[in-house]
Amino acid sequence: MSLSLTIDLNDQDLEHFTSALKAAHKAAGDRSPDEIIAAAAALLEGAQKVKTPDFIRERLERLDDMIAMVRDEGWHLDEDDKQHVLSALVYFADPKDVIPDHVEVLGFLDDAIMIELCVRELKHELDAYDDFCDYREREARKRGIEPSAVGRADWLDSRRDELVDRMHARRQREGNEFGMGYGSSSGYGKTAYSRAWRPSLFRFR
């Protein structure tokens, strides 16, 4: 038997997480990109040691995608776009947690909520990256190459540039700076969606 629960967070509830992000930015002001990425990666590593519900695992997978975006040699984000993603990941470099991560089932609930907000803020980045990964895997298979061995290839550049331009245009149209826009989510419940290769750290149990 399963049980479905819906959690509605109003603006006042969300303010807690906005404040937490601001505090994390202040606390992690001197952290390097590598340290921010390592802290987010450590969260994923810890999540694989405890039982987590499906809705939390789905969001942890999207955190994995955000980390992959700044690690992926083929995607090679420019510095401004990389900083935009790191501004989301910096929350996970703050060791303070509302719910201790080792608590079974609910330990990563607060992290999942923050991931959800980051996913909404980075919707266009994630959509573009998903499309890029799909294209890379499809074209690599045609060439008889493993996607993990492609690296930065000439035949990827034009598609990558096209997707980055689209990402910039959509982001500019919405006028987003990282300030917690609460638009629609990205990447959940896609029917018949097979996640293409990317330099992932998270593995479902």
N, C-alpha and C positions, 0 to 999 in steps of 0.2 A: 504494500500500500504506500502511495506517495501522498504528499501534502503540498499544495501550492499556496504560497504566501505572496502578497503584493505589498511592497514598502513604498509609501509615498512620502517624499521629503519636500517640505515647503521651503520658501526662501529663507526663513529663519533657521531651519534645520541645516540648509546648505551653507549658511554663513559660517557655521562651525568649521566646515571643511575648507572654505575660502580662507578663513583665519589661520587654519592649520598650514595651508600652503604658504601663506605670507610668512608665518613663523619659520617654516622650513627654509624658505629663501634666505631669510635673515641668518639662520643658524648655519646654513651650508654655503654662505657667501664666498668662502675661501676654498671650497671644494673644487677639484679639477673635474673635467668631463669624465675621465677614467674612474675617479672615485664615485661620481654620481651613478655611472653605469654599473660599477661593481656593487653598490648598495642595492640597486634595483634587482640585479642578478641574484644577490644573496636572499632577497625576499622570495624569488622564484625557487631557489634551492630549498629554503625552509618550507615552502608550501608543499613540496613533494614528499615531505616527511610526515605529514599529518593528513587525516581524512578531510576533504573539503567537498561541499555540495557542487553540483554541476554548474550552477549559475556563478559561483565564485571561480571555478576552474576556467570557465569561458572568459572571464575578465582577466584572469592571470595569463591566459594565452594572448590576449590583446596587449598586456604589459610586455610580454615577450616580443610581440611585433614592434612595439615602440623602441625596445632595446635594439632589436635587429635593424631597424631603420638607420641607426647611427653606427652600427658595426658592419653593415653590408658594403663590401668593397665595390660591388656592381652598382649600387644605388648612389654611393658617394655624394651625400648631401653637402651643399656648400655651407659655409660657416654660419650664416644667418639662419638657415633652415635647421641646422643641427642645434643651434642654441634654442630655437623655438621648441624642439622636442625635449631638450635637456631641461628646459624650464618646467615641463610637466613632470619629468622623472625626478626632479630635485626633492619632491615630497618624500620619496622613498629612501632618501639619504638621511632623513631625520629619524633617530632611533625611538622617538616617542610614539606610543601606540595607544589608542583608546581601548582595544581588546588585545591582550597578549596573543601573539601569533601561535603559541603552542597549544592554545585551547582547541579541542576537537570541534569540528563542524563550523563554529562561529569565529575562530581565531583570526581569519582574514577578511571578515565582513567589512570592517572599516577601510581596509586597503582596497577591497573590491569596489566600494562606493567611490573612493578617490580615483581608482582606475577608470570607472565609468565616466566620471567628470572629465578626466584627461582624454579619454577616447572621444568624447563629444567635442572637446576643444580641438583635437587633432584629426577630426573626421576627414578632412580633405587630404591630409598627409597620409593617413592610413589607407584611404580609398586608392590614392595614386600608387602607394607601395604595393598593395594587394594586386593591382593591375600589372605592375611591373614584374612581380614575382610570377604571376600566371604566364605572362609573355615569355619571360626568361626560361621557365620550365618547358613550355610548349616548343619554343625554338631550339632549345638545347637538345631536346629529345629528337627533333628532326635532324639535327647535326650529329647525332650519336654521341652526345656529350652528357655527362652527369651535371645537373644544374649546380651542384656544390663545387664543381671544378671550373666553372665559367670565369669567375673573377670579373675584371673590368674588360669587356670586349667591345670592339668597334661596332659590331652589329647590334649591340644593346644601346649605344649612345643616343641614336636618334629617337628611339622609343622612350628612353629615360628622359631626354630633354622635353619631349612632347608632354609627358605626364607631369613633369615638374612645372612647366608653363601653365598647364591646366590647373594644377594645385594652387599656384600663385594667384591665378585669375579668380578662382572661386573664393580663396581666402580674402583677397582684396575686396571682392564684391560684398562679402559679409562684414568687412571692416573689423576682422577679429585681431585683437592682440590678446595675449594670454591673460584672461581675467575671468575665466569660468563662464563661457557661454553654454547654455543648457539646451543645445539643439538635439536632434535625433541621434541615436546611437549608431555605431558603425560596426558591422562584422558579426552580429549575432543572428542565429536562426536562419542562415542562408540555406535554402533547400538545395540539395545536390551540390553543395560547395565542397570541393576538395582543396585543402590548404596547400598551396604550392610551396616548394622548398624555399627556405630562408635560413640564415644562421641562427637557429633557435637554441634556447637554453632550457626551455620548459618541456617536460614530457608528462603526459597524462599517466596516472597510476593505473 
